Amino acid sequence: MYLQGLKICQTVHGELHADVAATLNNLRVLHRVYGQYAQAEPLLTRALAIKEKLLGLDRPDVALSVVNLAQLRVVQGQPEKAEPLYRRTLAIQEWALGCPTRGREDAGGPCQCPAESRACRQGDLAGTAGQKLSREAGLNLQRHPV
């Protein structure tokens, strides 16, 4: 059914459309439920590429696809390939959400982030965000062993 829907979406909208990405993702979920990880991966990779082209590299919707790919890598027994994807996801989320203390009355100023965590001021997608994500990814991999 999803294959038929995918063909219709591609015919109506072309290859580069949000509905095509959504249908690819739905088909990926179906394959993952049945443990067909090898079939799920190219669908997810293609959906991610479409979202990146349509939305840009730093959008929360893109982060969702990136984390889905990371989780797929974990269940495939490839946690070392998942970690950079988790790092990217956290960096996107921190970039999109901005400084967690900005705008809070009790924060005492425009930014109360620790000096080593200035992603909110510098737009640093790799620095502290990557360090924090490394810890988060490690926790995630421990909670969800393969």
N, C-alpha and C positions, 0 to 999 in steps of 0.2 A: 504494500500500500504506500509506504514512504517512498519507494523507488519510483512509483508512478507519480506521486506528488512532486518529487524532485524533477522529473522530466517535464512536468507541466510548468513548474516554476521557472525552470531554465528556458523553456520555450517562450513563456509569456514575458518574463523579466530580463532574460539574458543571464550570463554566468555570474555577473557581479551585482548581486542584489541581496538585501537583508533577508528576504524570504528564502532565498536559496541557502544562505548560511544557516538559518533556523531549521530548515528541512534537513540539511546535512547533520546538524547537531542532533536532531530527533532520531535520525537513522543511526547515528553514533551511539546514542543511549540504548537503543534496541540491541545493537551488537554487544555492547558492554554488559547488559543484563544477561545475555546468553553466554558470556565469557569469551566472546569472539573479539579479543583485543586487537589482533592483527588487522581485522576489517574495520575496527572502530578508529584506529589511529589516522589513516589517511583522510577519513571523513572530517575528523576534528581538525586536522592540520589545514585542510582546505577551507573549512568554515572560519578558522582563525585568520587565514590569509585574506579572505573576503572582508571580514570585519576590520582588519588593519587597513585595508585599502579604502574602505568606505568611511571609517570613523577616525583613523589615525592610530598611532602606536600607544597613546597614553590615555585611553578612555576606559572607564570602568567595565563596559561591556566586553572590551578586549581582554581585560584582566580576568573576567569570568571564564573565557575560553582558554586562556593561558593556564589558569589553575585547574581546569578540567583536564588539560593535557598533562599537567604535572601529576595529577591523581592517577591518570591512566598509566603513566610511566611507573609509578609506585606499584600498582597492582601487577604490572608486567615484570616486576622484580628489578627495576632500573632506577633506584632512588638517586643515584649519582646524576642521572639525566633530569630528574625531577627538581633537584635543588635550585639550579639556575632559573627554572621556570617559577618556582615559589618566590625567589628573589625578585624577579621581574614583576610578579603579581603585587607583592608588597610595595615595591617602588611606585607602581602605577596608582595603587590605592592611596599611598601617602601623598603623592603628587596631586591627585584629584581632590582629596579631602583637605589638603593644606595643613596648616599648623593646628594641632589639637587644642592649643591654649588660646589662640587668637579669638578675640571677641568675648571671652569670659570675664565677667566683672571681677572675680576673685584672682585672676591671673596677674594683676598688677602691671599691665603694660601690653604692648603689641605682641610680644613673643616671650614666653617663659620656658621654652624648650632648653634642655641642657646644651651647653656650648658644642658638644660633640654631635648634637642632633640638629643641625641647622638646615635640614632639607626644606623646611617651610620657607626660609629666607633665600636660600641659594638655588633652589630648584634642582638640588643634587639628587638624581635618581639612583645613584650607585653607592654613595658613601655610607652613611649611617643606616639608611634604609636596607642596604644589602646586609650589613652586620646584623640588624634586628631580624631580618628575614631568615638569615642563616640559623639563628636560634629558634625562630618559629618553625622553620622547615624541619629542623632536628626534632623538635617536639612532635610535630605532625607525623614524622616517619616512625617515631617510637610508639605513638598511640595507634598507628595503623600498620602493624607489621605485615610483611608480605607472606 
